[in-house]
Amino acid sequence: MNKIEKLIKRPFAYKIDKNDERIFNNSLIFGTLGTILLTFIIILFLKYDKSIEFKEQALQSFKISLLISIPLIIILGVLFYKQLMKIRNIQKLAELIFSSKYYINPQVTQGAARRNGNLWLNIFNQGLIGSREKFKSLYFPKFYISQRNNQIKIYIYLDGSNFQEQFINLDKKLELVYGLTLTDKYIDNEHQVYVLKLFNEKDRIKFTNIENETNKIKLMNNLYWNFRKEPHAIITGSTGSGKTYLLFYILKEILRKGYDLRIIDPKRSDLSQFEKVSNNLVAYNKEDIIQTIRDTVIEMEERYEYMLNQYGNFGEDFEAYGMKPYFLIFDEQSAFMTTLDTKEKKEVDNLLRNIILKGRQAGVNIIFTLQRPDTQFLDGVIRDQLHLRIGLGKLSTDGYRMLFDKIERNFNELDTVGYGYYKIYGKGEIPKIFLSPYVDNTQGVYQEIVRLIKEREL
């Protein structure tokens, strides 16, 4: 890859050098000396100021200059501090390279000088690399760092060295070194790329958020669930994790956008409240639940039948035929499965598998909510087709593994309701931080959903 290609791929990225381990210390020294010098000049000026008599006009000019210079000094100070922190981040990456020994020590060639009888002291005095006549070139990895908008991107050139396996598994080390959250990780043009970002509450939206995107549901300021391309979802979380209010928000958006909806609530918990508003919306006893799942399959098959009988839309999905998205919300699915006998369980498994595998093109989606994503109740075929996965609150290591398949990051825990991690399959390798929509009026949540149900006459 030539220099122009590098610039396009990594604009404004800084390449880590062998001397960058001390770059922050040097910058701090020069910055401190500059500040001391500036302070000394101001003190001298003020002392000189007392020794002369200013005319009224000169005094006025001095005051104006002071009013202009003080804000300017503050702005320059802030900019200098930000630049200093960027330099510190460069040094941190250099320190990581050196402390982890991701380089090969110089090899002594014949005729290398041994001053003072101490070869390593000689190397230290000359720098990490001596002259070509005395030392062979050492191996040093190609690390690049790009910093902007509270985000750090680190690019590592994958050159096939002995360190390559370590370079593609630096997730935990980088989070610890920078104190930031890893938000993405991918390979791009022979480079392993890590994206780290500062945790920001501003990414959270309010429950009252209104977004009119078609076939999408906004979950955070930087996150949309495009269920047309990424069908089916699973939401897990223990009591008090914010799972119910996230489900209520999604329910509100489904109703507000006019999508078709059915709800299954075997434990007769929060969702069963809406039975008082609509008799046909919520199923909670075993017979009604199984029938609701059957009805969903029938709806899906009827949609396929309709699409097959139309002409001119070959290869298109439900939207091309003017069909509404259809959602089946299945709350606490694992609790329901424990109530079934062998025959019933087999039927329900087959029905759910049918919806999961065929639902996308017909616009039929399932949203499962569980306290724990147990493989005993969600088999591999179903779990693999759940594109949106959200885990709220504190999950066990096994819980994260079952939800996200494999663990490639540190899962930090914050004392914040609605905090967790999400992953959309096909969009990044690692789970990212998730913040449920903020609810400031719990009673208003129920009232808004009731209003929408009545408005829709469901």
C-alpha positions as CSV (number, residue, x, y, z in Angstrom):
1,M,0.0,0.0,0.0
2,N,1.6,3.3,-1.1
3,K,1.6,6.6,0.9
4,I,-1.5,8.0,-0.9
5,E,-3.5,4.9,-0.1
6,K,-2.4,5.0,3.5
7,L,-3.5,8.6,3.8
8,I,-6.9,7.8,2.4
9,K,-7.4,4.8,4.7
10,R,-6.0,6.5,7.8
11,P,-6.3,10.2,7.4
12,F,-4.4,12.1,10.1
13,A,-3.2,8.9,11.7
14,Y,0.1,9.1,13.6
15,K,2.6,6.3,13.1
16,I,4.2,5.1,16.4
17,D,8.0,5.5,16.3
18,K,10.7,3.9,18.4
19,N,11.3,7.1,20.2
20,D,7.7,7.8,21.2
21,E,8.0,6.1,24.6
22,R,9.2,9.4,26.0
23,I,7.3,11.8,23.8
24,F,4.8,12.9,26.5
25,N,7.6,13.6,29.1
26,N,9.4,15.8,26.6
27,S,6.2,17.7,25.7
28,L,5.4,18.1,29.3
29,I,8.8,19.5,30.0
30,F,8.7,22.0,27.2
31,G,5.1,23.0,28.0
32,T,6.0,23.5,31.7
33,L,9.1,25.6,30.8
34,G,7.0,27.7,28.4
35,T,4.4,28.3,31.1
36,I,7.1,29.3,33.6
37,L,8.7,31.6,31.1
38,L,5.3,33.3,30.3
39,T,4.6,33.7,34.0
40,F,8.0,35.2,34.6
41,I,7.5,37.8,31.7
42,I,4.1,38.8,33.2
43,I,5.5,39.2,36.7
44,L,8.3,41.4,35.3
45,F,5.8,43.4,33.3
46,L,3.6,44.0,36.3
47,K,6.6,45.0,38.4
48,Y,7.7,47.4,35.7
49,D,4.1,48.6,35.5
50,K,4.3,49.9,39.1
51,S,7.6,51.8,38.5
52,I,6.2,54.1,35.9
53,E,3.2,56.4,35.7
54,F,0.8,55.5,33.0
55,K,-1.1,58.2,31.3
56,E,-4.9,57.7,31.3
57,Q,-4.9,56.6,27.6
58,A,-2.0,54.1,28.2
59,L,-3.8,52.6,31.2
60,Q,-7.0,52.2,29.3
61,S,-5.1,50.4,26.5
62,F,-3.4,48.1,29.0
63,K,-6.8,47.1,30.5
64,I,-8.2,46.3,27.0
65,S,-5.1,44.2,26.2
66,L,-5.5,42.4,29.5
67,L,-9.2,41.6,28.8
68,I,-8.3,40.2,25.4
69,S,-5.2,38.3,26.5
70,I,-6.7,36.5,29.5
71,P,-9.4,34.7,27.5
72,L,-6.9,34.0,24.8
73,I,-4.5,32.5,27.3
74,I,-7.3,30.3,28.7
75,I,-8.3,29.1,25.2
76,L,-4.6,28.4,24.3
77,G,-4.3,26.5,27.6
78,V,-7.3,24.3,26.9
79,L,-6.0,23.6,23.4
80,F,-2.5,22.9,24.7
81,Y,-4.0,20.5,27.3
82,K,-6.0,18.6,24.7
83,Q,-2.9,18.4,22.5
84,L,-0.9,17.2,25.5
85,M,-3.5,14.4,26.1
86,K,-3.3,13.3,22.5
87,I,0.5,13.1,22.9
88,R,0.0,11.1,26.1
89,N,-2.2,8.7,24.2
90,I,0.6,8.3,21.7
91,Q,3.1,7.5,24.5
92,K,0.7,5.0,26.0
93,L,0.6,3.1,22.8
94,A,4.4,3.2,22.6
95,E,4.7,2.0,26.2
96,L,2.4,-0.9,25.4
97,I,4.6,-1.9,22.5
98,F,7.8,-1.8,24.6
99,S,6.4,-3.2,27.8
100,S,4.8,-6.1,25.9
101,K,8.1,-6.5,23.9
102,Y,6.3,-6.4,20.5
103,Y,9.7,-5.8,18.8
104,I,12.9,-7.7,18.2
105,N,16.1,-6.6,20.0
106,P,19.1,-5.5,17.9
107,Q,21.5,-8.2,17.1
108,V,25.2,-7.4,17.4
109,T,27.3,-7.8,14.3
110,Q,31.0,-8.4,14.0
111,G,33.1,-5.4,15.0
112,A,30.5,-3.8,17.3
113,A,32.2,-1.5,19.7
114,R,32.1,-2.3,23.4
115,R,32.8,1.0,25.1
116,N,33.3,1.0,28.8
117,G,33.0,-2.8,28.6
118,N,29.2,-2.5,28.7
119,L,27.5,-3.2,25.3
120,W,23.9,-2.4,26.5
121,L,25.1,0.9,28.0
122,N,26.6,1.7,24.6
123,I,23.3,0.9,22.9
124,F,21.4,3.1,25.4
125,N,23.7,6.0,24.8
126,Q,23.3,5.7,21.0
127,G,19.5,5.1,21.1
128,L,17.6,1.9,20.4
129,I,19.2,1.5,17.0
130,G,22.9,2.0,16.6
131,S,24.6,2.8,13.3
132,R,24.2,0.3,10.4
133,E,27.8,-0.6,10.7
134,K,27.4,-1.9,14.2
135,F,23.8,-3.3,14.5
136,K,21.4,-5.1,12.3
137,S,18.0,-3.4,11.9
138,L,15.5,-4.4,14.6
139,Y,11.9,-5.4,13.9
140,F,9.4,-2.8,15.0
141,P,5.7,-3.2,14.3
142,K,3.6,-0.6,12.4
143,F,1.1,0.9,14.8
144,Y,-0.9,4.0,13.8
145,I,-3.2,6.0,16.1
146,S,-5.9,8.5,15.0
147,Q,-7.7,10.7,17.6
148,R,-10.8,12.8,17.1
149,N,-14.1,13.5,18.9
150,N,-13.5,11.5,22.1
151,Q,-12.6,8.5,19.9
152,I,-9.3,6.7,19.3
153,K,-8.7,4.4,16.4
154,I,-5.6,2.2,16.4
155,Y,-4.4,0.5,13.2
156,I,-1.9,-2.4,13.4
157,Y,-0.3,-3.6,10.2
158,L,-0.7,-7.4,10.0
159,D,2.7,-8.4,8.6
160,G,2.7,-12.1,9.5
161,S,5.2,-11.7,12.3
162,N,5.4,-13.9,15.4
163,F,3.3,-11.2,17.2
164,Q,0.4,-11.2,14.8
165,E,-1.8,-13.5,17.0
166,Q,-1.3,-11.0,19.9
167,F,-2.0,-8.0,17.6
168,I,-5.5,-9.3,16.8
169,N,-6.3,-9.9,20.5
170,L,-5.4,-6.6,22.1
171,D,-9.0,-5.8,23.1
172,K,-8.6,-6.0,26.9
173,K,-5.2,-4.5,27.0
174,L,-6.2,-1.4,25.0
175,E,-9.3,-0.9,27.2
176,L,-7.2,-1.0,30.4
177,V,-4.4,1.2,28.9
178,Y,-6.8,4.0,27.8
179,G,-9.7,3.6,30.2
180,L,-12.0,3.7,27.3
181,T,-14.6,1.3,25.9
182,L,-13.9,-0.8,22.9
183,T,-16.8,-0.1,20.4
184,D,-15.6,-1.8,17.3
185,K,-12.9,-4.2,16.0
186,Y,-12.4,-5.3,12.4
187,I,-9.7,-6.0,9.8
188,D,-9.4,-3.5,7.0
189,N,-6.9,-3.6,4.1
190,E,-4.3,-5.8,6.0
191,H,-4.7,-3.8,9.2
192,Q,-6.3,-4.8,12.5
193,V,-8.4,-1.8,13.6
194,Y,-9.5,-1.1,17.1
195,V,-12.0,1.7,17.9
196,L,-12.2,3.0,21.5
197,K,-14.6,5.6,22.7
198,L,-15.5,7.5,25.8
199,F,-18.7,6.2,27.5
200,N,-21.3,8.9,26.9
201,E,-24.8,9.2,28.4
202,K,-25.8,11.5,25.5
203,D,-26.1,8.4,23.3
204,R,-29.3,7.5,25.3
205,I,-32.6,8.6,23.9
206,K,-35.8,9.3,25.8
207,F,-38.9,7.0,25.9
208,T,-40.8,9.8,24.3
209,N,-38.5,9.8,21.3
210,I,-40.3,10.0,17.9
211,E,-38.6,8.7,14.8
212,N,-40.3,8.0,11.5
213,E,-37.8,5.8,9.8
214,T,-39.5,3.1,7.8
215,N,-38.7,-0.5,8.8
216,K,-36.4,0.7,11.5
217,I,-36.7,1.3,15.3
218,K,-34.3,3.8,16.9
219,L,-32.8,2.3,20.0
220,M,-30.0,4.9,20.7
221,N,-28.8,8.1,19.1
222,N,-26.3,6.1,17.1
223,L,-28.2,2.9,16.8
224,Y,-31.2,1.7,14.7
225,W,-32.6,-1.8,14.5
226,N,-33.3,-2.4,10.8
227,F,-35.5,-5.4,11.2
228,R,-36.0,-5.7,7.5
229,K,-32.4,-6.7,7.0
230,E,-31.6,-7.9,10.6
231,P,-34.8,-9.8,11.6
232,H,-35.7,-11.2,15.1
233,A,-34.3,-10.1,18.5
234,I,-33.5,-11.4,21.9
235,I,-33.4,-9.2,25.1
236,T,-32.0,-10.6,28.3
237,G,-31.7,-9.1,31.7
238,S,-32.4,-9.9,35.4
239,T,-35.0,-8.1,37.5
240,G,-34.3,-4.4,37.8
241,S,-32.1,-4.3,34.7
242,G,-34.5,-2.1,32.7
243,K,-35.6,-4.9,30.4
244,T,-39.3,-4.3,30.8
245,Y,-39.1,-0.6,29.9
246,L,-36.9,-1.3,26.9
247,L,-39.6,-3.8,25.8
248,F,-42.3,-1.2,26.4
249,Y,-40.4,1.3,24.3
250,I,-40.2,-1.1,21.4
251,L,-43.9,-1.9,21.9
252,K,-44.7,1.8,21.8
253,E,-42.8,2.2,18.5
254,I,-44.5,-0.8,16.9
255,L,-47.9,0.5,17.8
256,R,-47.0,4.1,16.8
257,K,-45.8,3.1,13.4
258,G,-48.9,1.0,12.7
259,Y,-47.2,-2.4,12.6
260,D,-49.2,-5.6,13.3
261,L,-48.6,-7.0,16.8
262,R,-49.3,-10.0,19.0
263,I,-48.0,-10.5,22.6
264,I,-47.3,-13.6,24.6
265,D,-47.0,-13.2,28.4
266,P,-47.0,-16.7,30.1
267,K,-46.2,-15.3,33.6
268,R,-49.0,-12.7,33.4
269,S,-46.6,-9.9,34.4
270,D,-46.4,-6.4,33.0
271,L,-47.5,-7.0,29.4
272,S,-50.8,-8.7,30.6
273,Q,-52.0,-5.3,31.8
274,F,-52.9,-4.5,28.2
275,E,-55.4,-7.4,28.1
276,K,-57.8,-5.0,29.8
277,V,-57.6,-2.7,26.8
278,S,-57.7,-5.4,24.1
279,N,-58.9,-9.0,24.4
280,N,-57.1,-10.2,21.3
281,L,-53.7,-8.6,21.8
282,V,-52.2,-10.7,24.7
283,A,-52.1,-14.4,25.2
284,Y,-51.1,-15.8,28.6
285,N,-52.6,-19.3,29.1
286,K,-51.0,-22.3,27.5
287,E,-53.7,-23.1,24.9
288,D,-54.0,-19.5,23.8
289,I,-50.2,-19.1,23.6
290,I,-49.8,-22.2,21.3
291,Q,-52.7,-21.0,19.2
292,T,-51.1,-17.5,18.9
293,I,-47.9,-19.0,17.6
294,R,-49.9,-21.2,15.1
295,D,-51.7,-18.0,14.0
296,T,-48.4,-16.3,13.4
297,V,-47.2,-19.2,11.2
298,I,-50.5,-19.1,9.3
299,E,-50.1,-15.3,8.8
300,M,-46.6,-15.9,7.4
301,E,-47.7,-18.6,5.0
302,E,-50.6,-16.5,3.8
303,R,-48.1,-13.7,3.0
304,Y,-45.9,-16.1,1.1
305,E,-48.9,-17.3,-0.8
306,Y,-49.9,-13.8,-1.7
307,M,-46.4,-12.9,-2.9
308,L,-46.2,-16.0,-5.1
309,N,-49.4,-15.1,-6.8
310,Q,-48.2,-11.6,-7.8
311,Y,-46.0,-10.8,-10.7
312,G,-43.2,-8.3,-11.4
313,N,-41.6,-8.3,-7.9
314,F,-39.4,-11.4,-8.2
315,G,-36.9,-11.6,-5.3
316,E,-38.6,-8.7,-3.4
317,D,-39.8,-8.9,0.2
318,F,-43.0,-7.9,2.1
319,E,-42.4,-4.1,1.6
320,A,-42.7,-4.4,-2.2
321,Y,-46.1,-5.9,-1.8
322,G,-47.4,-3.2,0.5
323,M,-47.5,-5.5,3.6
324,K,-47.0,-4.2,7.2
325,P,-44.3,-5.6,9.4
326,Y,-45.7,-8.2,11.9
327,F,-44.2,-8.6,15.4
328,L,-44.7,-11.4,17.9
329,I,-43.4,-10.5,21.3
330,F,-42.7,-13.6,23.4
331,D,-42.0,-12.6,27.0
332,E,-40.2,-15.1,29.2
333,Q,-40.1,-17.8,26.6
334,S,-38.0,-20.2,28.8
335,A,-40.6,-20.0,31.6
336,F,-43.3,-21.1,29.2
337,M,-41.3,-24.0,27.7
338,T,-41.0,-25.6,31.2
339,T,-44.8,-26.0,31.3
340,L,-45.1,-28.1,28.1
341,D,-45.1,-31.8,27.8
342,T,-42.8,-33.5,25.2
343,K,-45.4,-33.4,22.4
344,E,-46.3,-29.7,23.0
345,K,-42.7,-28.7,23.2
346,K,-41.9,-30.4,19.9
347,E,-44.7,-28.6,18.2
348,V,-43.8,-25.2,19.6
349,D,-40.1,-25.6,18.7
350,N,-41.1,-26.5,15.1
351,L,-43.4,-23.5,14.9
352,L,-40.9,-21.1,16.2
353,R,-38.1,-22.5,14.0
354,N,-40.4,-22.1,11.0
355,I,-41.0,-18.4,11.8
356,I,-37.3,-17.7,12.5
357,L,-36.1,-19.3,9.3
358,K,-38.8,-17.9,6.9
359,G,-40.1,-14.8,8.6
360,R,-37.7,-12.2,7.2
361,Q,-39.0,-12.1,3.6
362,A,-42.6,-12.1,4.8
363,G,-41.9,-9.3,7.4
364,V,-42.7,-11.5,10.4
365,N,-40.4,-10.9,13.4
366,I,-40.1,-12.5,16.8
367,I,-38.7,-10.6,19.9
368,F,-37.8,-13.0,22.7
369,T,-37.2,-11.7,26.3
370,L,-35.5,-13.9,28.8
371,Q,-33.7,-13.6,32.1
372,R,-31.0,-15.9,30.8
373,P,-30.4,-17.1,27.2
374,D,-30.4,-20.8,28.1
375,T,-29.7,-23.2,25.2
376,Q,-32.0,-25.7,26.8
377,F,-35.0,-23.6,25.7
378,L,-33.6,-21.8,22.6
379,D,-31.9,-24.3,20.3
380,G,-29.0,-23.4,18.1
381,V,-31.0,-23.0,14.9
382,I,-33.3,-20.4,16.5
383,R,-30.5,-18.6,18.4
384,D,-28.3,-18.3,15.3
385,Q,-31.1,-16.4,13.5
386,L,-31.6,-13.8,16.2
387,H,-29.8,-10.8,14.6
388,L,-30.3,-8.2,17.4
389,R,-29.1,-9.3,20.8
390,I,-29.2,-7.1,23.9
391,G,-28.0,-8.0,27.4
392,L,-28.9,-5.6,30.2
393,G,-27.5,-5.5,33.7
394,K,-25.1,-8.0,35.1
395,L,-24.8,-11.3,33.3
396,S,-22.6,-14.2,34.1
397,T,-19.7,-15.2,31.9
398,D,-21.8,-18.1,30.6
399,G,-24.7,-15.7,30.0
400,Y,-22.6,-13.4,27.8
401,R,-21.2,-16.4,26.0
402,M,-24.7,-17.9,25.3
403,L,-26.0,-14.5,24.2
404,F,-23.0,-13.3,22.0
405,D,-21.6,-16.8,21.2
406,K,-18.0,-15.9,22.1
407,I,-16.5,-13.4,24.5
408,E,-13.9,-11.0,22.9
409,R,-14.0,-8.1,25.3
410,N,-14.2,-7.0,28.9
411,F,-17.8,-6.5,30.1
412,N,-17.8,-3.5,32.5
413,E,-20.6,-3.1,35.0
414,L,-22.1,0.3,35.7
415,D,-24.7,1.1,38.4
416,T,-27.0,2.4,35.7
417,V,-30.5,1.0,35.0
418,G,-30.7,0.1,31.3
419,Y,-27.0,-0.3,30.8
420,G,-25.7,-3.3,28.9
421,Y,-24.3,-4.5,25.7
422,Y,-25.7,-5.3,22.2
423,K,-24.7,-6.9,19.0
424,I,-26.2,-6.9,15.6
425,Y,-24.9,-9.8,13.6
426,G,-23.1,-8.7,10.4
427,K,-22.2,-5.4,12.0
428,G,-18.9,-5.7,13.9
429,E,-17.4,-8.5,15.7
430,I,-17.7,-7.4,19.3
431,P,-20.7,-6.4,21.5
432,K,-21.0,-2.7,22.0
433,I,-22.4,-0.6,24.9
434,F,-26.2,-0.3,25.1
435,L,-28.3,2.3,26.9
436,S,-32.0,1.7,27.2
437,P,-34.3,4.7,26.5
438,Y,-34.6,6.9,29.5
439,V,-38.0,6.9,31.3
440,D,-38.7,9.9,33.5
441,N,-42.4,9.2,34.0
442,T,-43.2,5.5,34.6
443,Q,-47.0,6.0,34.8
444,G,-46.8,7.9,31.5
445,V,-45.3,4.8,29.8
446,Y,-48.4,2.7,30.5
447,Q,-50.8,5.5,29.5
448,E,-49.1,6.1,26.2
449,I,-49.2,2.5,25.2
450,V,-52.9,2.2,26.2
451,R,-53.6,5.3,24.1
452,L,-51.9,3.8,21.1
453,I,-53.8,0.5,21.5
454,K,-57.1,2.3,21.6
455,E,-56.2,4.4,18.7
456,R,-55.3,1.4,16.6
457,E,-58.5,-0.5,17.8
458,L,-56.5,-3.7,18.3
